[in-house]
Amino acid sequence: MTARHRSTVSESRRRWLASVGGAAALAPFLPLFNVSGQDATLPRRLVLFFTPHGTVWKDWRPSGSGTSFSLTSPILRPLAPFQKKVVAIEGLGVRDDGPGAPHTKGPALLFTASPLKKEGAFSRPDCEGGCTFGWNSGPSFDQVVAQKLQGATPFRSLEFGVRSSGGDPGSHIIYAGDSRPIPPRQDPVAAYKELFASRTTAAPSDEATRLVRRREIALGLVAKQISSLTPRVPSADRPKLQAHAEAMADLERQLKGGGGATCVVPGAPSKSGVSSDPADSMPWLVDRQLELMAASLRCDLTRVCSLQIRVGENDGYPYRFLGVNDEHHLTSHQTAASYQAMLTKIYTWYAERFAYLLELLDETPEGDGTMLDNTLVLWGTEVGTGYNHDFKNVPFVVAGGGAHGVRTGQYLKAAAGTYHNRLLVSAMRYMGLSDTERFGGTDQERGPLAGLGV
């Protein structure tokens, strides 16, 4: 909502209250109908979470269906504590249009739904017949959202990464536009200095505490005045009065809960004791980046952010901390049970890290719920399964957003032939781009994902 729109809404409230006959009694409290200078709504946020090489479906699928499901499968079991705030989605295809090998085009397609350009500086002999290609041909949807929100926060968006650097499309998931990949911040120590080194956490002053208390008392008085006015206004106007009473109750709850999310500046990450081996330091890197991302949202430095773990191509790093000594991409191409078991270990660890992100958001009170309730978190990958490069069924997990219409707590199976563009449209609508009907260049169908609620 723009500042001009907020001003218009506030003024209309004042004019209406003046017309109901209680203006003299309510006049001292009219500014409290817009205590924070905006409507009594909390900010919506978008978080993207990327892990490579698909999944092991037999160990991913929840049991049951619809809202009668359980996150008991080995891979998704770490999300069980958040089952009521999670949507596991199966059946979405990603149209693999354009040139490039599957693990090269997949990361770019995931959040842009636009193909790589047919001409460019890259070539791959492992494409069928060989191929040349360029960067992606369009923006990722989060950057369209960030452009819409520009000016609301110090950073339009924040991109974090773990072992996700590279100079080709298989190493990038976020694009500002045609041929404009955005490299993620790889070093949590450097990211902390950029984001938080000049910020401090301060306890509320006595004056600020007194102001909040005065506003709580005033809101209580306003509620009483509205209650006394109700019998005196025409019945046709009473629903409007009730709406204002509910708005007052929302404001009072926000004040008692500290308003929006509390900004607590985290301590600076320290590499003391962290392995110098890039492979063995990965758990430390992931958790520090998740913590920085959650803190950035709490402090309203941004409302759009992403974490990219590794890349779609070979990255050369094993998962020794999980007892897996082979590189992930190469392992994903093996169908033997022993290799599939290794993959399940890796994907389960990814789910544990995703659960940690949800925990960080869900432990932060906000309004009547938590920051997770106001944040749409989307976990995606570049292919459905690595060994056959399946794009017809790619796993997605959505979490949060329940305070703004997302139908959480379900195992959603998309109708046959549905492409993931619909999910991106839903996410854009959630973030306020309510007129969005289609996104990307790979799917000409229109509308959001059926069953998700947004």
HELIX and SHEET records of a PDB file:
HELIX    1   1 ALA A    3  SER A   19  1                                  17    
HELIX    2   2 ALA A   23  LEU A   26  1                                   4    
HELIX    3   3 ALA A   27  ASN A   34  5                                   8    
HELIX    4   4 TRP A   57  TRP A   60  1                                   4    
HELIX    5   5 ARG A   77  LYS A   85  5                                   9    
HELIX    6   6 PRO A  102  THR A  112  1                                  11    
HELIX    7   7 PHE A  141  LEU A  149  1                                   9    
HELIX    8   8 PRO A  169  SER A  171  5                                   3    
HELIX    9   9 PRO A  188  LEU A  195  1                                   8    
HELIX   10  10 ASP A  206  LEU A  229  1                                  24    
HELIX   11  11 THR A  230  ARG A  232  5                                   3    
HELIX   12  12 SER A  235  ASP A  237  5                                   3    
HELIX   13  13 ARG A  238  LYS A  256  1                                  19    
HELIX   14  14 MET A  282  ARG A  298  1                                  17    
HELIX   15  15 ARG A  320  LEU A  322  5                                   3    
HELIX   16  16 HIS A  328  SER A  332  1                                   5    
HELIX   17  17 ALA A  337  ASP A  362  1                                  26    
HELIX   18  18 MET A  371  ASN A  374  5                                   4    
HELIX   19  19 GLY A  402  HIS A  404  5                                   3    
HELIX   20  20 ASN A  421  TYR A  430  1                                  10    
SHEET    1   A 7 LEU A 158  VAL A 162  0                                        
SHEET    2   A 7 VAL A 304  ILE A 309  1                                        
SHEET    3   A 7 ARG A  45  PHE A  50  1                                        
SHEET    4   A 7 THR A 375  GLY A 380  1                                        
SHEET    5   A 7 PHE A 396  ALA A 399 -1                                        
SHEET    6   A 7 VAL A  86  GLU A  90 -1                                        
SHEET    7   A 7 GLN A 410  LYS A 413  1                                        
SHEET    1   B 2 SER A  63  SER A  65  0                                        
SHEET    2   B 2 SER A  68  SER A  70 -1                                        
SHEET    1   C 2 PHE A 122  ARG A 124  0                                        
SHEET    2   C 2 CYS A 131  PHE A 133 -1                                        
SHEET    1   D 2 TYR A 175  GLY A 177  0                                        
SHEET    2   D 2 ARG A 180  PRO A 181 -1                                        
SHEET    1   E 2 PRO A 318  TYR A 319  0                                        
SHEET    2   E 2 VAL A 324  GLU A 327 -1                                        
SHEET    1   F 2 PRO A 365  GLU A 366  0                                        
SHEET    2   F 2 GLY A 369  THR A 370 -1                                        
END                                                                             
